[in-house]
Amino acid sequence: MRRCAGCMESKEKKELIRIAGYEGEVSIDKTGKAKGRGVYLCPSKECFEKAQKKKAIGRNLEMELSKEQIAKLFEELKQYER
């Protein structure tokens, strides 16, 4: 079980999208096995927006994320929306 950084609900790992942060880089982890810290999100626009508003991704990855990194990440996340 993993917890979504947006809605804070616990769900099965396979139901969530993992975002990995490693050595200053942030990316969507399609395999679930990438190096670094991970944060999970439900594949919904509402959870993406909540996580962005709360700055939950950078905080959970323990990284300072630039506006460009965040914008790029959320642009990539749009293709995972349900």
N, C-alpha and C positions, 0 to 999 in steps of 0.2 A: 504494500500500500504506500502511496505517495500523496502528498498534499499539494494542491494547486495554489500557486502564489497569488492568483487573482481572487478566487471565491473562497479559498481556504478549506475546501472540501477534500476529504481523503477518498482516493479512487485507486483502482488497479493501475499499475505502472503502464500497461499497454494501452490504456485509455487516454493517457496524457502525452504531451509533447515535452521532450527534455531539451533544455537549453544548457549548453556546456560553456564554461569559462575557463580558459587555460592560457597562462602567460600573456594576459592583456587582450586576448582575442575572445570574441563571443560568437557562437554559432549554434544553429539548430542541429541537435544530435539525432540523426535518423536511426542509428543503430542502437542507441541507448548504452553504448560502451565507450564513448569518447573520453579522453583524459580530462581531468580537472573536476572542479565543482559543478554540480548540476542543480537546476531549478526546473520545476515542472509547471505546465499550464494546461488547462482544459483547451480543447480545440474550438473555442467560441470567441466571438468578437467581444462579448461582455467581459470575459476573463482577461483578454488581452488589454482592454481599456483599463480595467481595475488595476492590473499589475503595473501598467505604465503610470497611472495616476499616483499609485503608492510608491513608485520607484523600487518595487519589490525585486526586480531581476538583479540590478546592481547590488542591492543590499544582501540578497541571499547568496550571490556569487562572491561577495566580499571584494568587489571591484568597483573602481570609478569608471563609469561608462560615459563616453562623449555623446553629445546629441546626435552626431552622425551614426555612431554605432547603434544607438537605440532606434533611430529612424530606419536604418537598414534592416535590423532584426525584425521590427514590427512589419516592415514591408514583406519580408520573407514569410512571416507567420500568416499573412493573409491567405496564402495558398492552402493552409491547413484548416481553415475555418469550416465549420459544419453548419 
